[in-house]
Amino acid sequence: MGIVGAGAVGCFLGAVLSQDKALAVQFFGREALAIELAAYGLTASFAGQNLTVNAPAFFTSMVSLIECDVVLLTVKATSLPHLIPQLKKFIRPDVPVIALQNGVGISVMLENELPNPIYRAIVPFNVVKTSAGTFSMASGGDLIWPLSVDHRLQYLAAILARHRLPLVFAADMQAVEYGKLLLNLNNALNAISDLPLKQQLQNRDLRQVLAAAMQEWLNVCQALQISPGSLTRLPNRWLPTLLRLPTPLFKLLAGQMLRIDPFARSSMWDDIQAGRRTEVMYLNGAVERLGIQTGVATPVNSAIVELIKHLEQGEKPGLSPAALKQRLLGD
């Protein structure tokens, strides 16, 4: 099997899948990571265990993809347009492609471009690199896997479950995708706030901005007549109310939400720090785009998109939580 775009999530899942000795896992990614893993090996850390691969097969060229019988696509959504021609060239047309990107409409994009069977999987937990070659699960959540009769997908799911990775199956992946976007709306706010996720979620001003962004997406989903899947223990419609509560009450009721690594940050924060283009147009930008399509106002998400664009151009985060709330909510 091949893991294309092996970054934090790809390496983490690949390390777990590599524990099955009958499965040859090939990683495809950047040269810097290839050098790092050659020196330090690869480890996935979660559930009190470290699963290690001493010498992962890591390639910077896509040529070996022709050998793969199943492909996990773990690149950022922003990389898909320029990657698709290489996928067309090197993946056999009968090979299933499992896409793990954030954002909505990913399956449609891939189905329009590739002849392959396309599946979606959703990763609701954070993965962070904690040391050279080691990728750790930094928050809770179950990997959401497509319910399929394809024996290759079933085989991969069995490996993941056997090694205690929390996993659930879903038949309606569009609903899950829309529910994941609800949570991903915080990625941009985390980058703008320049705070660790846990510290950010303990700030009421920032939670109120997130609540407003989430409510806009729920309004858009209602206009689209789509019920987004719930990826938390609470119904989606209650999340904005929970986030707006005073911090002591929020901490009391949202303990699960705060059980995250105290140093964890969003992948969008990582992108800003590295000077990379972010996924904001696939997240808050998707809310804005579908809001225009349905006639639903999305001023908070539109403003967040603009703030991220400024950060992408090299501006430094400079708004305090109170100033950010004032700018986006006006109160």
N, C-alpha and C positions, 0 to 999 in steps of 0.2 A: 504494500500500500504506500501511497505518497501523501505527505503533508506539505502543502504548497503555501508558502508565506509563513515559515516556521518562526514565529516570534514567541511571546510569552505563552499565549494560549496553545499554539501549535506544539511548542516544545513540551509543555505540561502534559497535554493529551498524548503526544507521541511517546513520552517516557512511560506512561501507564500502559499504552498499547504494546510497547516493546517488551513488556514482561512476558508476553506470549511467545514462546520460542518458535512456534510454527509460523509466526507472522513476521515477514521481513518489512520493517518500516524504513522508508527513505524520507529524509527531510530536505526541503528545498527552501533556501533563504539567502540571507546576506553573508558576504565573505567574513565579516568581522565576527559573526556568531559562529560560523564554521570553525574559525581559528580558536575561539574560546572553548567550544565543546570538544575540539580535538585535544586541548590541553587539560580540561577539567572534567570531561565527561558530562553527562546530563542526568539531572535528578528532579523528580517531581515530589514535592513535600506536601502532604495533607493527611488528615485523619490519624495523626500520630505515627506516620510511616514515611520513609524515604525510599522511593523506587528509582533505582539507578540504572543507567545505560552507560557502560564504560567507553564504548567506541561507536557512537551513533553514525549511521551512514548519512552524511550531510553533503548536499550538492549545491553549487551556485549556478549551475546550468540545468535547464529543464529537460535535457535530452533523455535522461533515465526515466522520465515519467511514462514513456511508452511501455515500460515493464509493469506498471502498476495496475492492479485489478480493482482498486477503489481509491478515491482521492478525497482527502479532507482539505477544504479550501479555507485557510485561516488568515489570509491577507486582509488588510483594512479595505473597506468598501471603496475608498478613494483610489486604491491600486487596481481595481478590477478592469476599468476600461483599457489600460495599456497591457494588462496581463492576459486578457481574453485571447488575443491572437496567438500567444504562445501555448495556451491551453488547447486551442483548436489544432495546433500543429503537432503536439506531443501526446495528448491523451486519446486513447482509442475510443471510438464513438459509443461503444457499449458499456463503458466504465461509469459507474455511478459517481457523481460529484456531490459531496455533502458540504454545503456552504454555512459557515458559522459567523458571518458578518453581523455587526450592528446595523440597524436601519431597516426600512421597509421597502418592498419592491425588489429585493435582491433576486428572488427566484425568477421573477418575470424577466429581469435583465439577462440572467444567465440562460434561461430557456429560449430567449430570442436570439442568442448568439451561439449556443452550443447544441449539438445533436444529442448530447448525453442525458441520461436520467438525472434530474436535479432534485436534491433533497435539502431541507433546512434543518439545522440543529441550533439550539440557543444555549449560550453559556451565561447564566445569570450571576455567577460569582466572579470576583476579581482574582486575577493571577498576577503576581509580582515576582520580579527577579530579586531574590534575597541575598545571593552571593553568586560568584562566577559559576555558571552552569546549573544553578539551582533555581527552580521556579516553584513558588508556593501559592497554595490557595489562601487568599487573604480575607475572604468573607464567605458566608454561607450561601447555600442554594443548590438545587439539583440541576445537573445537565439535562436539558430537554432534548430527547432523541426522537427522530421521526418514526412513527409506527409504520412498518413496511414488511412486505413478504420477502423482500430481497434478502437472500441468505447472507450476503456479504455485510449488510448493515446489521443484521441480527448477530453475526459473529463478533463484530466490533463491540456492540452493546454488551455482549456476554463477557468479553474481556474486561471492559470498564467496570461492570458490576462485580465481577469476581475479585477485583482489586479494590473494592469498597469505595469506588467513586460514586457519590449520590447521583442517581439517574432515574428519570421518569420518561414514559413514552407519551407522545401526543399525536393525535390524528389531524387536528386542525392547526397546522403550523402558522397559518396567517394570523389567527387570533393570538397565538403565542408571540409572534413577531411584533404585533401591535402592542401587546402588553409589555414586552421587553423595551420597546421604545419609550414607554411611560417612565420606566426606571432610568433609561439612558439619558433622559433630559437633564439629569444631574451632572453628566460628564462635563458639559461646557461650564456650568456654574462652578464646578470644582476647579477647573482651569482658571477661571476668572478670579475666584477667591484666593487662589494660591495657598490653600490650606489642605492639610490631610483630610481625607473624607470624614473620619470620625469627628474631628474638630469642627469641620464645616457643618455637619448635621446637628451639632450641639448649639449652633448659633441660630436663634429664632428669626432674625432678619433674613438670613440666607434660606432658611426653610420656607419662609413666606413667599419668597421669590420662586422657589422650586414648586410650591403648591400652586401658584398662579400659572406657571408653565405647564404643569400637569393638567390643570383644569382646562386649559385651552385645548390640549390634545384629546382629553375626554370629550369635549364639545365637538371636536372635529370627527372623532369616531362615531359619535351619536348621529351626526349629519350623514356620515358614510354608511350608517346602519351596520356597523361592525362592533361587536362586543369584544374588546381586547381581553386576552387571557390574563388571569391574576397570577403573578409570580411571587406574591407574598401571602402571608396568612390572612391578610385583610382583603375585602373586596376593593377593587380599584377605586370605586367612587368615594371610599372613606379616606384614601390616602391624603388628599389635599387638606381635609379637616384635621387629620392627625398631625400633619406637618405644621399647621398653624397654632397648635396648642402651646401654652407657656412651656419653657424648657424643662422644668422639674416634672411636669405631668407627661410631657413627651418622652422623657427618659424612662419614666415608670411604665408607660404603655408600649414603647417601641424598643424594648430591650434587644429583640432579635435584630433589628435594623442597625443597632450600634455594636453588634458583635463582629467587629472588623479589626483588622490589623491597625494599630494606632498610627502607623506610618504610611498606610495604603493611600494612593491617590488614583485618579481616573486615568485611563489611557490617553485621554485628550490632554491632560496636564503633561504627560510624558511627551506627547507630540509637540506641544508648544515649547517645552524646554529643549527639545532636540531640533527645533527649527523646521519641523515637518508640517505639511498641510494636514489639517484635522478632518475628522468625519462630520463636522458640524452640519454640512448641507444634507447629510443623510439622516440627521437626528432632528435638531431644532429646525433646520431648514426644511425638512420633510413636513413638519407641522405647519410651517409658514406656507409651503407650496400647496398642501392639501386644504389648508384653510382658505386660500384664495379660490381653489377649485370648488369648494362647498359654500363659500360665502360666509365663513366663520372667522371672526376677528381673532388674530393671534399676535397682539402687539408685544407681549413679553418675549415670546420665542423669537420674533423678528429682531428685537433689540439685542437679545443674547447672540444671535448670529452676527450682528454688526460688531459687537464687542470682541467676539472671537476672531473676526477678520482683522481687527486692529492688532490683536496679539500675534496673529500669524505674520503680520507685517513688521513685527519687531518691537511693538510697544510693550512696556512693562505693566503688569497688573498694578493698579494704583488706587482702586476704589475700596474703601472700607465696606464691611457688610451693610452698615447703616446708609452709606452713600449709594451703594448699589441698589438697595431697596427703594430709596428715594427716587433714584433715576428711573427704575423700571416700573415701580408701582405708584410713585407719586405720593406716598404717605409714610 
